[in-house]
Structure formats: structure tokens, C-alpha cells
């Protein structure tokens, strides 16, 4: 898992690349990136699957913001990014959401 951030000088956004390895996904068939940036829409298109089985997706996120997110694996299992900037209780029992700060 991991987050890569690239701040743009010409725009008030940060290109954030989310990555989940094949092993971290449990060798999933599909993974969706769901969070504040897409209103927690579980029907968003899946992340791009690489030849090595990893999943990746890059989003342009507005700077000076915090975004909660999780990975939805094979449409039935939620996973956090354990290299996220922070974690916050989701309000759904003992679950936590990953946080990316840009």
C-alpha cells in the first residue's frame, strides 16, 4: 500500500496516487477506491490492475484538505491503507477510515 503525492505549481491541487499490491489485496479481482472525494460511491469504476496484480489510481485532490477513504475489495471486503497519513473512526462501530492529507 502506499500514497504518492505530487503537488502542482500551476494549480491548487495535488496528484495523489493510491496503490495496493496484489498481496495486500488478497490477490483480488477488482478494487475500488471509495471515499470523501467520490461521496463514498461504491459503484465507481475499479482501480487499474497492473500486470503484477497490483492496483493503482491517481486523483487530483484539492490542496489543504483531508480526505477519508478505504479500498473496497471484490465488492465485499473493506481495507484501509496502512501507510495513510492518519486514521479516523468511521462512525460504523469499531471501523476506521484511512486519511490522506494534501
C-alpha positions in Angstrom: 0.0 0.0 0.0 1.1 3.5 -0.3 0.3 7.0 -1.3 2.4 9.1 -3.6 1.8 12.9 -3.6 2.8 15.3 -6.3 1.9 19.0 -5.8 1.3 21.0 -8.9 2.8 24.5 -9.0 0.3 25.8 -11.6 -2.9 24.6 -9.8 -4.1 24.3 -6.2 -4.3 20.5 -6.4 -2.2 17.6 -5.5 -1.9 14.5 -7.7 -2.3 11.5 -5.3 -1.5 8.0 -6.5 -3.1 5.3 -4.4 -1.5 1.8 -4.7 -2.4 -1.6 -3.3 -0.2 -4.6 -4.0 -1.5 -7.9 -5.1 -0.7 -9.5 -1.7 -2.3 -6.6 0.2 -5.5 -7.0 -1.8 -5.5 -10.7 -1.2 -5.0 -11.3 -4.9 -8.3 -9.7 -5.6 -10.0 -9.5 -9.0 -11.0 -5.9 -8.5 -10.5 -3.0 -6.1 -12.5 0.3 -5.9 -11.2 3.4 -4.2 -14.0 4.9 -2.2 -14.0 8.0 -0.1 -14.9 11.6 0.5 -13.6 12.5 -2.9 -16.4 10.5 -4.6 -19.1 10.7 -1.9 -18.4 7.1 -0.9 -20.0 5.8 -4.1 -19.4 2.1 -4.2 -20.3 1.9 -7.9 -17.2 3.9 -9.1 -15.1 2.2 -11.7 -12.4 -0.1 -10.3 -8.8 0.9 -9.9 -6.4 0.0 -12.7 -5.0 -3.5 -12.3 -1.3 -3.8 -13.3 0.3 -6.9 -14.8 1.9 -7.8 -11.5 -1.6 -7.9 -9.8 -1.3 -4.5 -8.0 -3.9 -1.9 -8.2 -3.4 1.8 -8.8 -5.4 5.0 -9.2 -4.3 8.7 -9.4 -6.7 11.5 -8.4 -6.3 15.3 -8.4 -7.3 16.4 -4.9 -7.7 20.0 -3.7 -4.8 21.1 -1.5 -5.1 22.0 2.2 -7.8 19.3 2.7 -8.2 15.9 4.5 -10.0 13.1 2.7 -11.2 9.9 4.3 -11.1 6.7 2.2 -11.0 2.9 2.1 -10.4 0.2 -0.5 -13.4 -2.0 -1.4 -12.0 -5.3 -2.5 -14.0 -7.6 -4.7 -17.2 -5.6 -3.8 -17.4 -7.3 -0.4 -14.4 -6.5 1.8 -13.1 -3.2 3.1 -9.4 -2.5 3.7 -7.5 0.5 5.0 -4.3 1.8 3.6 -1.9 1.2 6.4 0.5 3.8 5.1 -2.1 6.5 5.2 -1.4 9.9 6.9 -3.9 9.2 9.7 -7.0 7.2 10.7 -10.3 8.3 11.9 -13.3 6.5 13.4 -15.9 5.9 10.7 -18.9 6.0 12.9 -19.7 2.4 11.9 -18.8 0.5 15.1 -15.1 -0.1 15.6 -14.2 0.6 11.9 -11.7 3.3 11.0 -11.1 5.1 7.7 -7.8 6.0 6.2 -7.0 9.7 5.9 -4.9 11.4 3.2 -3.8 15.0 4.0 -2.9 17.2 1.0 
